[in-house]
Amino acid sequence: MYASQFDVGSASLFSGGGFMPSQATQTPDSGFVKGVLPFTVKQISEAYHSNDDKSNFVVDGVDAANVRLLGLVMNKTERVTDVSFVLDDGTGRIDVNRWVNETSDTNEMAIIQ
């Protein structure tokens, strides 16, 4: 009977100055996500190469080029050219090799313990 200001169907929410929010549209590349994606070691170990020139790997149906892992660093070895270690996130272990190209890379790798 009475319309609340919070009613979703209320036309008054979008009246006056401003803009209407556009509906999300899917593009043909809807499986590709730009940016850094959080994954587990298990997800990465189960990923497969899509054999597509545009992507590197498919993880849980998503084309992934850049991923982020969080875990326990083990067996860290520092060299002049690179830092290598094993990362254990509880779902598995993965060997990591980070090449040092600049002074900022050296400082970044010094933080990893």
N, C-alpha and C positions, 0 to 999 in steps of 0.2 A: 504494500500500500504506500509506504513512504520510502523514497529512494535515499540511500545512504551515499555520502560522498565517496565511499570506498567500493561501491558497486562496480563490478568490472564492465557490465553492459551499459553503464551510464554514459550517455553522449557528452555530458558536461565535463568529463575528465579531459577531453581533447578539444574543447571549444575555446575560442579566443585566440590570442597570439601564440606563436610557438610552432611546433611541428608535430606531425604524426610519426610515431616510430615505425620504421619500415619492417616488413616481415622478412625473416631470414630466408635467403634463397640458397639452394644447393647448387654448386657448380659441378661440372663433370669431374673435377679433381677432388671431390668431397672426401676421399680417403687420404689425402695429403694434408698434413698439418704443418704449418710453418712455425718455427720457433723450437724451443727445447722441450722435450717430453720426458716426464718421469717414468721410468720403467724399473723392473727388478731384473736381477741377473738371470733368473729363470725365464722371464719373458724374452730376454735377448737371446738366450741359448736356444729357445724354441722358435726364434724368428727365421724367416727364409728370405732369400734374395729373390726379388720380384722379376728379375731379368728385364726391367724397364729402364730406359736411359734416364728417366726423371727421378728415380728414387734409389735408395740404397737397399733397405730391408723393409719387410712388412712384419710388424709386431702387432698381434691381436687385430689384424685387419687394417692397420694404420700404416701408411708409408712413413718411415722414420729415417731422418738423416742425422739429426742431433738429439742425443738422449742425455739424461741426467741420472746418475746413480748415487746412492748414499749407502755407505757401509763402513766396515772396519778395515783399515789398511794394515796389511801384513807383508812381511818380507820386502820392505822398501830398500831399493838400491839406487843410489844417486851416482851419476856419471856426468862428465862435462857436457855431453850431448843430449842426455835424456835421463828421465827418472822412471823406474819400473817398480811395480808392486802388484800384490794380489789384493783384490777387493772382495770382501765377504759381506753380503747383505742379509744373510739368514736364509735366502732361497737358493744360494749357490755361490760359487767363487768364479772370478774372472781375472785373467791376467791383463794388466794395464801397462801401457808404455806411452809416456808423455814426452814428446820431443821438445827440447829447450831451444828456442830460436832467438829470444831476446832477453834482456835483463829482467823485464817484467815477468817472463815465464819462469826464470830462475827464482825470483821472489815468491811467485805463486806456488811453486813446487816445494819451497822451503817450509811452507806452512803445513803441508801434509805430513802427518806423523803417524 
